Amino acid sequence: MLDELRIDLGMGAVMVKRRDGGPIRFVIDGGKQHTTHVHNSAKSGNILLPAESDGEYAAMWLLDASLWALRYMAQPHRLEFPMNGRKRLAEYTPDFEMLAPLLFVRELESGGLFARSILKLPPARAARAELVSIVFEFKGRKDRRAQDRDYIAKLEEAKRIYHRHGVHFFVFNEVPHLTCVDHRHLPSIAMDQSAALPDSVFATAWDYLAQVDGVSTYSDIIEALGGGPSGREAAHWLHMKGAIWIDLVEFPRKETRVAMPPLLKGRRAPLDVTFLSGR
């Protein structure tokens, strides 16, 4: 039995979370008839996360590799709320909740595709931007609920509840929002996050980038970090730490762009800003 926390959101709505901050449900039990995954992410406190589809799994790697995403959780909470015509409370559990600068919301509102937007270099002003909670739902290619009026109404009511509490809510189709990027190279980048490297690597990279006006290439940053496999590992490690940015929209080549990003790691939001930190 999960140790749950029930949060009154007003107007009959309740949010149910796990007290330890983990997924509110974990239905990866071997009984599914489609491909499922489990995932361990530093951005989720190294809590094992369920991915109920290939699309959700791809989204996790994108969030891991993104400099925008400071923290995220899969199946983060359950909303319970009244709806007209229903005797029982409606329930809704989103796919993901993420903590990110408000500028990322503006990027998505401008029509950007999720996968390409999440891998972009954040602008310098992101370091000063308000941090907000963003809730996502990804719809698969064969999701039968897409035309279900009752389900659509439930999502609209959930959106109203989120907006009342300053939380941004997006529903995206996996095609094209996740498929616009070939994400298969991201695990090989992310695996270097666990490398045991000295803090001096940060200074080496920043000193080099300062000499080239903050912009370089993948091959040159690797050489600046010692070259060869160790230099490549250090470059990936620094990207995953948010200390440098590598354009990971595709597998990095020699000429792939590398830059000095705004340093967002370690930022925290006030407790009343985001559901993620409001435990």
Secondary structure in CASP SS format (residue, H / E / C, confidence):
PFRMAT SS
TARGET T0000
AUTHOR 0000-0000-0000
METHOD secondary structure of the structure
MODEL  1
M C 1.00
L C 1.00
D C 1.00
E E 1.00
L E 1.00
R E 1.00
I E 1.00
D E 1.00
L E 1.00
G E 1.00
M C 1.00
G C 1.00
A E 1.00
V E 1.00
M E 1.00
V E 1.00
K E 1.00
R E 1.00
R C 1.00
D C 1.00
G C 1.00
G C 1.00
P C 1.00
I C 1.00
R C 1.00
F C 1.00
V C 1.00
I C 1.00
D C 1.00
G C 1.00
G C 1.00
K C 1.00
Q C 1.00
H C 1.00
T C 1.00
T C 1.00
H E 1.00
V E 1.00
H E 1.00
N E 1.00
S C 1.00
A H 1.00
K H 1.00
S H 1.00
G C 1.00
N C 1.00
I C 1.00
L E 1.00
L E 1.00
P E 1.00
A E 1.00
E C 1.00
S C 1.00
D H 1.00
G H 1.00
E H 1.00
Y H 1.00
A H 1.00
A H 1.00
M H 1.00
W H 1.00
L H 1.00
L H 1.00
D H 1.00
A H 1.00
S C 1.00
L C 1.00
W C 1.00
A C 1.00
L C 1.00
R E 1.00
Y E 1.00
M E 1.00
A E 1.00
Q C 1.00
P C 1.00
H C 1.00
R E 1.00
L E 1.00
E E 1.00
F E 1.00
P C 1.00
M C 1.00
N C 1.00
G C 1.00
R C 1.00
K C 1.00
R C 1.00
L C 1.00
A E 1.00
E E 1.00
Y E 1.00
T C 1.00
P C 1.00
D C 1.00
F E 1.00
E E 1.00
M E 1.00
L E 1.00
A E 1.00
P E 1.00
L H 1.00
L H 1.00
F H 1.00
V H 1.00
R H 1.00
E H 1.00
L H 1.00
E H 1.00
S C 1.00
G C 1.00
G C 1.00
L C 1.00
F H 1.00
A H 1.00
R H 1.00
S H 1.00
I H 1.00
L C 1.00
K C 1.00
L C 1.00
P C 1.00
P C 1.00
A H 1.00
R H 1.00
A H 1.00
A H 1.00
R C 1.00
A C 1.00
E C 1.00
L E 1.00
V E 1.00
S E 1.00
I E 1.00
V E 1.00
F E 1.00
E E 1.00
F E 1.00
K E 1.00
G C 1.00
R C 1.00
K C 1.00
D C 1.00
R H 1.00
R H 1.00
A H 1.00
Q H 1.00
D C 1.00
R H 1.00
D H 1.00
Y H 1.00
I H 1.00
A H 1.00
K H 1.00
L H 1.00
E H 1.00
E H 1.00
A H 1.00
K H 1.00
R H 1.00
I H 1.00
Y H 1.00
H H 1.00
R H 1.00
H C 1.00
G C 1.00
V C 1.00
H E 1.00
F E 1.00
F E 1.00
V E 1.00
F E 1.00
N E 1.00
E H 1.00
V H 1.00
P H 1.00
H H 1.00
L C 1.00
T C 1.00
C C 1.00
V C 1.00
D C 1.00
H H 1.00
R H 1.00
H H 1.00
L H 1.00
P H 1.00
S H 1.00
I H 1.00
A H 1.00
M H 1.00
D H 1.00
Q H 1.00
S H 1.00
A C 1.00
A C 1.00
L C 1.00
P C 1.00
D C 1.00
S H 1.00
V H 1.00
F H 1.00
A H 1.00
T H 1.00
A H 1.00
W H 1.00
D H 1.00
Y H 1.00
L H 1.00
A H 1.00
Q H 1.00
V C 1.00
D C 1.00
G C 1.00
V E 1.00
S E 1.00
T E 1.00
Y H 1.00
S H 1.00
D H 1.00
I H 1.00
I H 1.00
E H 1.00
A H 1.00
L C 1.00
G C 1.00
G C 1.00
G H 1.00
P H 1.00
S H 1.00
G H 1.00
R H 1.00
E H 1.00
A H 1.00
A H 1.00
H H 1.00
W H 1.00
L H 1.00
H H 1.00
M H 1.00
K C 1.00
G C 1.00
A C 1.00
I C 1.00
W E 1.00
I E 1.00
D C 1.00
L C 1.00
V C 1.00
E C 1.00
F C 1.00
P C 1.00
R C 1.00
K C 1.00
E C 1.00
T C 1.00
R E 1.00
V E 1.00
A E 1.00
M C 1.00
P C 1.00
P C 1.00
L C 1.00
L C 1.00
K C 1.00
G C 1.00
R C 1.00
R C 1.00
A C 1.00
P C 1.00
L C 1.00
D C 1.00
V C 1.00
T C 1.00
F C 1.00
L C 1.00
S C 1.00
G C 1.00
R C 1.00
END
